[in-house]
């Protein structure tokens, strides 16, 4: 039996980029957007590079292959952003 107090880590069902804002849609329907410039590697990425983002690890992480950058979805939800 699973306790009701157990929190399930959020995962993303979709990711997209609009300008320099990255959006994720979570399994619970929430949509979260954050500025790419909050992350050192993404800050220097071109708009085209930003749009190459893919969901990985069953929606647990975002991956930019050409930039060699990974960001976890639970980290985004918790507001754990690198500061430039």
Secondary structure as GFF3:
##gff-version 3
##sequence-region A 1 84
A	DSSP	beta_strand	12	18	.	.	.	ID=ss1
A	DSSP	beta_strand	21	26	.	.	.	ID=ss2
A	DSSP	beta_strand	31	35	.	.	.	ID=ss3
A	DSSP	three_ten_helix	36	38	.	.	.	ID=ss4
A	DSSP	alpha_helix	40	43	.	.	.	ID=ss5
A	DSSP	alpha_helix	47	50	.	.	.	ID=ss6
A	DSSP	beta_strand	54	56	.	.	.	ID=ss7
A	DSSP	three_ten_helix	57	59	.	.	.	ID=ss8
A	DSSP	beta_strand	61	64	.	.	.	ID=ss9
A	DSSP	beta_strand	69	72	.	.	.	ID=ss10
A	DSSP	alpha_helix	73	77	.	.	.	ID=ss11
###
